[in-house]
């Protein structure tokens, strides 16, 4: 009888231990931001994104090298709404309430142009490498 109780307790302990581990892994995966931009790190597209950045006048607020001005800097780790792909895409497209970025850009640029500009912005980053989530 002790042997059956011991095996049952061992199985229960292993099950709880694995369940806890699987839950923490699942929680970690859910906490990781979605990496959606198909162009991040692509040198040719980053050049296109730079051209679009200037074409749409992003430099007027954020500076030619993303250092800021009237708008927030784009090269540091200070992100008001978050720095993951989905958040910044929505920010540029004017889909986040109470933002200060003009919503007109989201109405004029295509989704592909938005991703290309975002790829360029990513290339400017000078902040803490451990905070990169794209």
C-alpha positions as CSV (number, residue, x, y, z in Angstrom):
1,X,0.0,0.0,0.0
2,X,2.9,2.4,0.8
3,X,4.4,1.6,-2.6
4,X,1.2,2.6,-4.4
5,X,0.9,5.8,-2.3
6,X,4.5,6.7,-3.0
7,X,4.1,6.1,-6.8
8,X,0.9,8.2,-6.8
9,X,2.5,11.0,-4.8
10,X,5.6,10.9,-7.1
11,X,3.4,11.0,-10.2
12,X,1.3,13.9,-8.8
13,X,4.5,15.8,-7.9
14,X,6.0,15.3,-11.3
15,X,2.7,16.3,-13.0
16,X,2.5,19.5,-10.9
17,X,6.1,20.3,-11.5
18,X,5.8,19.9,-15.2
19,X,2.5,21.7,-15.3
20,X,4.0,24.7,-13.5
21,X,7.0,24.7,-15.9
22,X,4.7,24.5,-18.9
23,X,2.6,27.3,-17.6
24,X,5.6,29.5,-17.0
25,X,6.9,28.8,-20.5
26,X,3.5,29.6,-21.9
27,X,3.4,32.8,-20.0
28,X,6.9,33.7,-21.3
29,X,5.8,33.1,-24.9
30,X,2.7,35.2,-24.4
31,X,4.8,38.0,-22.9
32,X,7.1,38.1,-25.9
33,X,6.0,40.7,-28.5
34,X,5.0,39.6,-31.9
35,X,7.8,40.3,-34.5
36,X,5.7,41.3,-37.5
37,X,7.9,43.5,-39.7
38,X,9.1,41.5,-42.6
39,X,11.7,44.1,-43.5
40,X,13.6,44.6,-40.2
41,X,17.4,44.3,-40.8
42,X,17.1,44.2,-44.7
43,X,19.7,46.8,-45.9
44,X,18.0,47.5,-49.2
45,X,14.6,48.1,-47.6
46,X,16.1,50.2,-44.8
47,X,17.4,52.5,-47.6
48,X,13.9,52.6,-49.0
49,X,12.5,53.3,-45.6
50,X,14.9,56.2,-45.1
51,X,13.7,57.7,-48.4
52,X,10.1,57.3,-47.3
53,X,10.9,58.8,-43.9
54,X,12.1,61.9,-45.6
55,X,9.3,61.8,-48.3
56,X,6.6,61.8,-45.7
57,X,8.3,64.5,-43.6
58,X,9.0,62.3,-40.5
59,X,12.3,64.2,-40.2
60,X,10.4,67.4,-39.6
61,X,9.4,66.2,-36.1
62,X,11.9,63.4,-35.3
63,X,15.0,64.8,-37.0
64,X,17.0,63.5,-39.9
65,X,18.8,60.9,-37.8
66,X,15.9,60.2,-35.5
67,X,17.4,62.2,-32.6
68,X,14.2,64.1,-32.0
69,X,13.1,67.7,-32.1
70,X,9.5,68.7,-31.9
71,X,8.7,64.9,-31.8
72,X,10.3,62.3,-29.6
73,X,13.7,60.7,-30.4
74,X,13.5,57.4,-32.3
75,X,16.9,56.1,-31.4
76,X,16.7,55.7,-27.6
77,X,14.8,53.3,-25.3
78,X,12.2,55.8,-24.2
79,X,9.0,54.5,-25.8
80,X,5.7,56.0,-24.5
81,X,3.4,53.3,-25.9
82,X,5.9,50.4,-26.3
83,X,8.5,49.4,-28.8
84,X,7.2,46.2,-30.3
85,X,6.3,46.0,-34.0
86,X,2.5,46.0,-33.6
87,X,2.5,49.0,-31.3
88,X,4.7,51.2,-33.4
89,X,2.9,50.2,-36.6
90,X,-0.4,51.3,-35.0
91,X,1.2,54.4,-33.7
92,X,2.4,55.5,-37.1
93,X,-0.9,54.6,-38.7
94,X,-2.8,56.7,-36.1
95,X,-4.5,53.8,-34.5
96,X,-3.5,54.5,-30.8
97,X,-5.8,56.9,-28.9
98,X,-4.3,60.0,-27.2
99,X,-1.2,59.9,-29.3
100,X,0.4,63.1,-30.6
101,X,1.5,61.8,-33.9
102,X,-0.6,63.1,-36.8
103,X,-3.1,60.5,-37.9
104,X,-2.9,61.8,-41.5
105,X,0.2,59.6,-42.2
106,X,-1.7,56.4,-41.6
107,X,-4.3,57.5,-44.1
108,X,-1.7,58.3,-46.8
109,X,1.0,55.7,-46.5
110,X,0.5,52.1,-47.4
111,X,1.0,49.3,-44.9
112,X,4.2,48.3,-46.7
113,X,5.6,51.8,-46.6
114,X,4.8,51.9,-42.9
115,X,6.8,48.7,-42.3
116,X,9.7,50.0,-44.4
117,X,9.9,53.3,-42.4
118,X,9.8,51.2,-39.3
119,X,12.7,49.1,-40.5
120,X,14.6,52.3,-41.1
121,X,13.7,53.6,-37.6
122,X,14.9,50.2,-36.1
123,X,18.3,50.8,-37.8
124,X,18.7,54.0,-35.9
125,X,18.4,52.5,-32.5
126,X,21.3,53.4,-30.1
127,X,19.7,52.2,-26.8
128,X,20.3,49.2,-24.6
129,X,20.6,46.1,-26.8
130,X,18.9,44.0,-24.1
131,X,15.7,46.1,-24.6
132,X,15.4,45.2,-28.3
133,X,12.1,43.4,-28.9
134,X,12.0,43.3,-32.7
